[in-house]
Amino acid sequence: MRVKLGIFIRQDGKHVYGDGRQALLEHIDRLGSIRKAAFEMDMPYRAAWGKIQITEDRLGIKLLERRIGGTDGGGAVLTENARRLMAAYADFRGSLDEDVNERFSASLETHGMKR
């Protein structure tokens, strides 16, 4: 049994980043396209692009370099800032998951339950 957390980073009461945005950027990085990432995540393109724009605006950093059309078909590439944000979030998230699950196991044992 494992605990699954939902993390939402907010600034001035507004959503900035979290597991969903992290997953979206991971998909974009792997697929090289916002449209393909949105399709794979069963999300409208406009919703995916809107989430990226909101995060960029609220953090004041650019997350994607977009290539529109052309012979290569366009696409999107993560910026160095996006990669840094993703790495920081992954480190934070991983250590948090470990800590929460250790605490949950300890709590179960405290109350006479085995995991």
Chimera marker file (.cmm) of the C-alpha trace (Angstrom):
<marker_set name="trace">
<marker id="1" x="0.000" y="0.000" z="0.000" r="1" g="1" b="0" radius="0.5"/>
<marker id="2" x="1.359" y="3.404" z="-0.995" r="1" g="1" b="0" radius="0.5"/>
<marker id="3" x="0.113" y="6.944" z="-0.482" r="1" g="1" b="0" radius="0.5"/>
<marker id="4" x="-0.423" y="9.032" z="-3.631" r="1" g="1" b="0" radius="0.5"/>
<marker id="5" x="-0.266" y="12.782" z="-3.124" r="1" g="1" b="0" radius="0.5"/>
<marker id="6" x="-1.647" y="15.498" z="-5.351" r="1" g="1" b="0" radius="0.5"/>
<marker id="7" x="0.648" y="18.521" z="-5.253" r="1" g="1" b="0" radius="0.5"/>
<marker id="8" x="-0.346" y="21.971" z="-6.457" r="1" g="1" b="0" radius="0.5"/>
<marker id="9" x="2.079" y="24.882" z="-6.312" r="1" g="1" b="0" radius="0.5"/>
<marker id="10" x="0.255" y="28.177" z="-6.045" r="1" g="1" b="0" radius="0.5"/>
<marker id="11" x="1.348" y="31.800" z="-6.241" r="1" g="1" b="0" radius="0.5"/>
<marker id="12" x="-0.933" y="34.604" z="-5.116" r="1" g="1" b="0" radius="0.5"/>
<marker id="13" x="-3.705" y="32.022" z="-4.769" r="1" g="1" b="0" radius="0.5"/>
<marker id="14" x="-3.394" y="30.891" z="-8.386" r="1" g="1" b="0" radius="0.5"/>
<marker id="15" x="-2.238" y="27.511" z="-9.693" r="1" g="1" b="0" radius="0.5"/>
<marker id="16" x="1.281" y="27.642" z="-11.112" r="1" g="1" b="0" radius="0.5"/>
<marker id="17" x="2.619" y="24.091" z="-11.308" r="1" g="1" b="0" radius="0.5"/>
<marker id="18" x="2.053" y="20.551" z="-10.153" r="1" g="1" b="0" radius="0.5"/>
<marker id="19" x="1.933" y="16.934" z="-11.237" r="1" g="1" b="0" radius="0.5"/>
<marker id="20" x="-0.224" y="17.640" z="-14.286" r="1" g="1" b="0" radius="0.5"/>
<marker id="21" x="2.021" y="20.380" z="-15.659" r="1" g="1" b="0" radius="0.5"/>
<marker id="22" x="5.058" y="18.211" z="-14.982" r="1" g="1" b="0" radius="0.5"/>
<marker id="23" x="3.483" y="15.357" z="-16.943" r="1" g="1" b="0" radius="0.5"/>
<marker id="24" x="2.552" y="17.710" z="-19.789" r="1" g="1" b="0" radius="0.5"/>
<marker id="25" x="6.120" y="18.981" z="-20.102" r="1" g="1" b="0" radius="0.5"/>
<marker id="26" x="7.460" y="15.413" z="-19.953" r="1" g="1" b="0" radius="0.5"/>
<marker id="27" x="5.149" y="14.435" z="-22.820" r="1" g="1" b="0" radius="0.5"/>
<marker id="28" x="6.130" y="17.504" z="-24.849" r="1" g="1" b="0" radius="0.5"/>
<marker id="29" x="9.804" y="16.730" z="-24.278" r="1" g="1" b="0" radius="0.5"/>
<marker id="30" x="9.382" y="13.113" z="-25.377" r="1" g="1" b="0" radius="0.5"/>
<marker id="31" x="7.126" y="13.815" z="-28.363" r="1" g="1" b="0" radius="0.5"/>
<marker id="32" x="8.493" y="17.196" z="-29.492" r="1" g="1" b="0" radius="0.5"/>
<marker id="33" x="4.990" y="18.597" z="-29.912" r="1" g="1" b="0" radius="0.5"/>
<marker id="34" x="2.309" y="20.238" z="-27.781" r="1" g="1" b="0" radius="0.5"/>
<marker id="35" x="-0.388" y="18.814" z="-30.042" r="1" g="1" b="0" radius="0.5"/>
<marker id="36" x="0.954" y="15.248" z="-29.792" r="1" g="1" b="0" radius="0.5"/>
<marker id="37" x="1.392" y="15.556" z="-26.029" r="1" g="1" b="0" radius="0.5"/>
<marker id="38" x="-2.161" y="16.849" z="-25.615" r="1" g="1" b="0" radius="0.5"/>
<marker id="39" x="-3.542" y="14.038" z="-27.781" r="1" g="1" b="0" radius="0.5"/>
<marker id="40" x="-1.648" y="11.386" z="-25.823" r="1" g="1" b="0" radius="0.5"/>
<marker id="41" x="-2.911" y="12.870" z="-22.542" r="1" g="1" b="0" radius="0.5"/>
<marker id="42" x="-6.493" y="13.039" z="-23.873" r="1" g="1" b="0" radius="0.5"/>
<marker id="43" x="-6.498" y="16.824" z="-23.485" r="1" g="1" b="0" radius="0.5"/>
<marker id="44" x="-7.567" y="19.482" z="-25.976" r="1" g="1" b="0" radius="0.5"/>
<marker id="45" x="-4.630" y="21.276" z="-27.588" r="1" g="1" b="0" radius="0.5"/>
<marker id="46" x="-5.986" y="24.648" z="-26.421" r="1" g="1" b="0" radius="0.5"/>
<marker id="47" x="-6.073" y="23.424" z="-22.810" r="1" g="1" b="0" radius="0.5"/>
<marker id="48" x="-2.480" y="22.169" z="-22.998" r="1" g="1" b="0" radius="0.5"/>
<marker id="49" x="-1.227" y="25.372" z="-24.608" r="1" g="1" b="0" radius="0.5"/>
<marker id="50" x="-3.214" y="27.447" z="-22.098" r="1" g="1" b="0" radius="0.5"/>
<marker id="51" x="-1.614" y="25.632" z="-19.165" r="1" g="1" b="0" radius="0.5"/>
<marker id="52" x="1.846" y="26.286" z="-20.582" r="1" g="1" b="0" radius="0.5"/>
<marker id="53" x="1.081" y="29.981" z="-21.141" r="1" g="1" b="0" radius="0.5"/>
<marker id="54" x="-0.358" y="30.416" z="-17.643" r="1" g="1" b="0" radius="0.5"/>
<marker id="55" x="2.672" y="28.785" z="-16.048" r="1" g="1" b="0" radius="0.5"/>
<marker id="56" x="5.052" y="30.911" z="-18.129" r="1" g="1" b="0" radius="0.5"/>
<marker id="57" x="3.178" y="34.093" z="-17.213" r="1" g="1" b="0" radius="0.5"/>
<marker id="58" x="2.973" y="33.327" z="-13.507" r="1" g="1" b="0" radius="0.5"/>
<marker id="59" x="6.602" y="32.195" z="-13.193" r="1" g="1" b="0" radius="0.5"/>
<marker id="60" x="7.956" y="34.845" z="-15.540" r="1" g="1" b="0" radius="0.5"/>
<marker id="61" x="9.992" y="32.307" z="-17.518" r="1" g="1" b="0" radius="0.5"/>
<marker id="62" x="9.717" y="30.755" z="-20.950" r="1" g="1" b="0" radius="0.5"/>
<marker id="63" x="9.148" y="27.000" z="-20.898" r="1" g="1" b="0" radius="0.5"/>
<marker id="64" x="9.002" y="26.207" z="-24.608" r="1" g="1" b="0" radius="0.5"/>
<marker id="65" x="10.600" y="27.243" z="-27.851" r="1" g="1" b="0" radius="0.5"/>
<marker id="66" x="7.944" y="26.713" z="-30.527" r="1" g="1" b="0" radius="0.5"/>
<marker id="67" x="8.637" y="25.981" z="-34.163" r="1" g="1" b="0" radius="0.5"/>
<marker id="68" x="5.638" y="26.678" z="-36.345" r="1" g="1" b="0" radius="0.5"/>
<marker id="69" x="5.106" y="24.776" z="-39.592" r="1" g="1" b="0" radius="0.5"/>
<marker id="70" x="7.904" y="24.695" z="-42.106" r="1" g="1" b="0" radius="0.5"/>
<marker id="71" x="9.440" y="21.647" z="-43.713" r="1" g="1" b="0" radius="0.5"/>
<marker id="72" x="10.062" y="19.957" z="-40.364" r="1" g="1" b="0" radius="0.5"/>
<marker id="73" x="6.376" y="20.233" z="-39.386" r="1" g="1" b="0" radius="0.5"/>
<marker id="74" x="6.899" y="22.493" z="-36.407" r="1" g="1" b="0" radius="0.5"/>
<marker id="75" x="6.980" y="21.372" z="-32.818" r="1" g="1" b="0" radius="0.5"/>
<marker id="76" x="8.160" y="22.435" z="-29.402" r="1" g="1" b="0" radius="0.5"/>
<marker id="77" x="11.414" y="22.131" z="-27.480" r="1" g="1" b="0" radius="0.5"/>
<marker id="78" x="11.795" y="22.650" z="-23.745" r="1" g="1" b="0" radius="0.5"/>
<marker id="79" x="13.928" y="25.591" z="-22.644" r="1" g="1" b="0" radius="0.5"/>
<marker id="80" x="16.724" y="25.211" z="-20.141" r="1" g="1" b="0" radius="0.5"/>
<marker id="81" x="14.466" y="26.916" z="-17.565" r="1" g="1" b="0" radius="0.5"/>
<marker id="82" x="11.794" y="24.272" z="-18.172" r="1" g="1" b="0" radius="0.5"/>
<marker id="83" x="14.348" y="21.511" z="-17.655" r="1" g="1" b="0" radius="0.5"/>
<marker id="84" x="15.548" y="23.124" z="-14.415" r="1" g="1" b="0" radius="0.5"/>
<marker id="85" x="11.981" y="23.517" z="-13.152" r="1" g="1" b="0" radius="0.5"/>
<marker id="86" x="11.173" y="19.904" z="-13.995" r="1" g="1" b="0" radius="0.5"/>
<marker id="87" x="14.345" y="18.615" z="-12.304" r="1" g="1" b="0" radius="0.5"/>
<marker id="88" x="13.698" y="20.670" z="-9.162" r="1" g="1" b="0" radius="0.5"/>
<marker id="89" x="10.079" y="19.525" z="-9.024" r="1" g="1" b="0" radius="0.5"/>
<marker id="90" x="11.040" y="15.871" z="-9.590" r="1" g="1" b="0" radius="0.5"/>
<marker id="91" x="13.614" y="16.028" z="-6.769" r="1" g="1" b="0" radius="0.5"/>
<marker id="92" x="11.117" y="17.682" z="-4.436" r="1" g="1" b="0" radius="0.5"/>
<marker id="93" x="8.297" y="15.315" z="-5.408" r="1" g="1" b="0" radius="0.5"/>
<marker id="94" x="10.404" y="12.175" z="-5.077" r="1" g="1" b="0" radius="0.5"/>
<marker id="95" x="11.681" y="13.019" z="-1.621" r="1" g="1" b="0" radius="0.5"/>
<marker id="96" x="8.213" y="14.075" z="-0.518" r="1" g="1" b="0" radius="0.5"/>
<marker id="97" x="6.663" y="10.798" z="-1.712" r="1" g="1" b="0" radius="0.5"/>
<marker id="98" x="9.305" y="8.813" z="0.184" r="1" g="1" b="0" radius="0.5"/>
<marker id="99" x="8.785" y="10.822" z="3.381" r="1" g="1" b="0" radius="0.5"/>
<marker id="100" x="4.985" y="10.596" z="3.232" r="1" g="1" b="0" radius="0.5"/>
<marker id="101" x="5.040" y="6.849" z="2.664" r="1" g="1" b="0" radius="0.5"/>
<marker id="102" x="7.513" y="6.320" z="5.521" r="1" g="1" b="0" radius="0.5"/>
<marker id="103" x="5.278" y="8.358" z="7.817" r="1" g="1" b="0" radius="0.5"/>
<marker id="104" x="2.204" y="6.438" z="6.706" r="1" g="1" b="0" radius="0.5"/>
<marker id="105" x="3.920" y="3.098" z="7.396" r="1" g="1" b="0" radius="0.5"/>
<marker id="106" x="4.993" y="4.322" z="10.817" r="1" g="1" b="0" radius="0.5"/>
<marker id="107" x="1.449" y="5.493" z="11.551" r="1" g="1" b="0" radius="0.5"/>
<marker id="108" x="0.029" y="2.110" z="10.572" r="1" g="1" b="0" radius="0.5"/>
<marker id="109" x="2.490" y="0.361" z="12.893" r="1" g="1" b="0" radius="0.5"/>
<marker id="110" x="1.696" y="2.790" z="15.711" r="1" g="1" b="0" radius="0.5"/>
<marker id="111" x="-1.948" y="1.812" z="15.423" r="1" g="1" b="0" radius="0.5"/>
<marker id="112" x="-1.243" y="-1.906" z="15.337" r="1" g="1" b="0" radius="0.5"/>
<marker id="113" x="-1.588" y="-2.462" z="11.621" r="1" g="1" b="0" radius="0.5"/>
<marker id="114" x="0.940" y="-4.079" z="9.387" r="1" g="1" b="0" radius="0.5"/>
<marker id="115" x="1.624" y="-2.721" z="5.994" r="1" g="1" b="0" radius="0.5"/>
<link id1="1" id2="2" r="1" g="1" b="0" radius="0.2"/>
<link id1="2" id2="3" r="1" g="1" b="0" radius="0.2"/>
<link id1="3" id2="4" r="1" g="1" b="0" radius="0.2"/>
<link id1="4" id2="5" r="1" g="1" b="0" radius="0.2"/>
<link id1="5" id2="6" r="1" g="1" b="0" radius="0.2"/>
<link id1="6" id2="7" r="1" g="1" b="0" radius="0.2"/>
<link id1="7" id2="8" r="1" g="1" b="0" radius="0.2"/>
<link id1="8" id2="9" r="1" g="1" b="0" radius="0.2"/>
<link id1="9" id2="10" r="1" g="1" b="0" radius="0.2"/>
<link id1="10" id2="11" r="1" g="1" b="0" radius="0.2"/>
<link id1="11" id2="12" r="1" g="1" b="0" radius="0.2"/>
<link id1="12" id2="13" r="1" g="1" b="0" radius="0.2"/>
<link id1="13" id2="14" r="1" g="1" b="0" radius="0.2"/>
<link id1="14" id2="15" r="1" g="1" b="0" radius="0.2"/>
<link id1="15" id2="16" r="1" g="1" b="0" radius="0.2"/>
<link id1="16" id2="17" r="1" g="1" b="0" radius="0.2"/>
<link id1="17" id2="18" r="1" g="1" b="0" radius="0.2"/>
<link id1="18" id2="19" r="1" g="1" b="0" radius="0.2"/>
<link id1="19" id2="20" r="1" g="1" b="0" radius="0.2"/>
<link id1="20" id2="21" r="1" g="1" b="0" radius="0.2"/>
<link id1="21" id2="22" r="1" g="1" b="0" radius="0.2"/>
<link id1="22" id2="23" r="1" g="1" b="0" radius="0.2"/>
<link id1="23" id2="24" r="1" g="1" b="0" radius="0.2"/>
<link id1="24" id2="25" r="1" g="1" b="0" radius="0.2"/>
<link id1="25" id2="26" r="1" g="1" b="0" radius="0.2"/>
<link id1="26" id2="27" r="1" g="1" b="0" radius="0.2"/>
<link id1="27" id2="28" r="1" g="1" b="0" radius="0.2"/>
<link id1="28" id2="29" r="1" g="1" b="0" radius="0.2"/>
<link id1="29" id2="30" r="1" g="1" b="0" radius="0.2"/>
<link id1="30" id2="31" r="1" g="1" b="0" radius="0.2"/>
<link id1="31" id2="32" r="1" g="1" b="0" radius="0.2"/>
<link id1="32" id2="33" r="1" g="1" b="0" radius="0.2"/>
<link id1="33" id2="34" r="1" g="1" b="0" radius="0.2"/>
<link id1="34" id2="35" r="1" g="1" b="0" radius="0.2"/>
<link id1="35" id2="36" r="1" g="1" b="0" radius="0.2"/>
<link id1="36" id2="37" r="1" g="1" b="0" radius="0.2"/>
<link id1="37" id2="38" r="1" g="1" b="0" radius="0.2"/>
<link id1="38" id2="39" r="1" g="1" b="0" radius="0.2"/>
<link id1="39" id2="40" r="1" g="1" b="0" radius="0.2"/>
<link id1="40" id2="41" r="1" g="1" b="0" radius="0.2"/>
<link id1="41" id2="42" r="1" g="1" b="0" radius="0.2"/>
<link id1="42" id2="43" r="1" g="1" b="0" radius="0.2"/>
<link id1="43" id2="44" r="1" g="1" b="0" radius="0.2"/>
<link id1="44" id2="45" r="1" g="1" b="0" radius="0.2"/>
<link id1="45" id2="46" r="1" g="1" b="0" radius="0.2"/>
<link id1="46" id2="47" r="1" g="1" b="0" radius="0.2"/>
<link id1="47" id2="48" r="1" g="1" b="0" radius="0.2"/>
<link id1="48" id2="49" r="1" g="1" b="0" radius="0.2"/>
<link id1="49" id2="50" r="1" g="1" b="0" radius="0.2"/>
<link id1="50" id2="51" r="1" g="1" b="0" radius="0.2"/>
<link id1="51" id2="52" r="1" g="1" b="0" radius="0.2"/>
<link id1="52" id2="53" r="1" g="1" b="0" radius="0.2"/>
<link id1="53" id2="54" r="1" g="1" b="0" radius="0.2"/>
<link id1="54" id2="55" r="1" g="1" b="0" radius="0.2"/>
<link id1="55" id2="56" r="1" g="1" b="0" radius="0.2"/>
<link id1="56" id2="57" r="1" g="1" b="0" radius="0.2"/>
<link id1="57" id2="58" r="1" g="1" b="0" radius="0.2"/>
<link id1="58" id2="59" r="1" g="1" b="0" radius="0.2"/>
<link id1="59" id2="60" r="1" g="1" b="0" radius="0.2"/>
<link id1="60" id2="61" r="1" g="1" b="0" radius="0.2"/>
<link id1="61" id2="62" r="1" g="1" b="0" radius="0.2"/>
<link id1="62" id2="63" r="1" g="1" b="0" radius="0.2"/>
<link id1="63" id2="64" r="1" g="1" b="0" radius="0.2"/>
<link id1="64" id2="65" r="1" g="1" b="0" radius="0.2"/>
<link id1="65" id2="66" r="1" g="1" b="0" radius="0.2"/>
<link id1="66" id2="67" r="1" g="1" b="0" radius="0.2"/>
<link id1="67" id2="68" r="1" g="1" b="0" radius="0.2"/>
<link id1="68" id2="69" r="1" g="1" b="0" radius="0.2"/>
<link id1="69" id2="70" r="1" g="1" b="0" radius="0.2"/>
<link id1="70" id2="71" r="1" g="1" b="0" radius="0.2"/>
<link id1="71" id2="72" r="1" g="1" b="0" radius="0.2"/>
<link id1="72" id2="73" r="1" g="1" b="0" radius="0.2"/>
<link id1="73" id2="74" r="1" g="1" b="0" radius="0.2"/>
<link id1="74" id2="75" r="1" g="1" b="0" radius="0.2"/>
<link id1="75" id2="76" r="1" g="1" b="0" radius="0.2"/>
<link id1="76" id2="77" r="1" g="1" b="0" radius="0.2"/>
<link id1="77" id2="78" r="1" g="1" b="0" radius="0.2"/>
<link id1="78" id2="79" r="1" g="1" b="0" radius="0.2"/>
<link id1="79" id2="80" r="1" g="1" b="0" radius="0.2"/>
<link id1="80" id2="81" r="1" g="1" b="0" radius="0.2"/>
<link id1="81" id2="82" r="1" g="1" b="0" radius="0.2"/>
<link id1="82" id2="83" r="1" g="1" b="0" radius="0.2"/>
<link id1="83" id2="84" r="1" g="1" b="0" radius="0.2"/>
<link id1="84" id2="85" r="1" g="1" b="0" radius="0.2"/>
<link id1="85" id2="86" r="1" g="1" b="0" radius="0.2"/>
<link id1="86" id2="87" r="1" g="1" b="0" radius="0.2"/>
<link id1="87" id2="88" r="1" g="1" b="0" radius="0.2"/>
<link id1="88" id2="89" r="1" g="1" b="0" radius="0.2"/>
<link id1="89" id2="90" r="1" g="1" b="0" radius="0.2"/>
<link id1="90" id2="91" r="1" g="1" b="0" radius="0.2"/>
<link id1="91" id2="92" r="1" g="1" b="0" radius="0.2"/>
<link id1="92" id2="93" r="1" g="1" b="0" radius="0.2"/>
<link id1="93" id2="94" r="1" g="1" b="0" radius="0.2"/>
<link id1="94" id2="95" r="1" g="1" b="0" radius="0.2"/>
<link id1="95" id2="96" r="1" g="1" b="0" radius="0.2"/>
<link id1="96" id2="97" r="1" g="1" b="0" radius="0.2"/>
<link id1="97" id2="98" r="1" g="1" b="0" radius="0.2"/>
<link id1="98" id2="99" r="1" g="1" b="0" radius="0.2"/>
<link id1="99" id2="100" r="1" g="1" b="0" radius="0.2"/>
<link id1="100" id2="101" r="1" g="1" b="0" radius="0.2"/>
<link id1="101" id2="102" r="1" g="1" b="0" radius="0.2"/>
<link id1="102" id2="103" r="1" g="1" b="0" radius="0.2"/>
<link id1="103" id2="104" r="1" g="1" b="0" radius="0.2"/>
<link id1="104" id2="105" r="1" g="1" b="0" radius="0.2"/>
<link id1="105" id2="106" r="1" g="1" b="0" radius="0.2"/>
<link id1="106" id2="107" r="1" g="1" b="0" radius="0.2"/>
<link id1="107" id2="108" r="1" g="1" b="0" radius="0.2"/>
<link id1="108" id2="109" r="1" g="1" b="0" radius="0.2"/>
<link id1="109" id2="110" r="1" g="1" b="0" radius="0.2"/>
<link id1="110" id2="111" r="1" g="1" b="0" radius="0.2"/>
<link id1="111" id2="112" r="1" g="1" b="0" radius="0.2"/>
<link id1="112" id2="113" r="1" g="1" b="0" radius="0.2"/>
<link id1="113" id2="114" r="1" g="1" b="0" radius="0.2"/>
<link id1="114" id2="115" r="1" g="1" b="0" radius="0.2"/>
</marker_set>
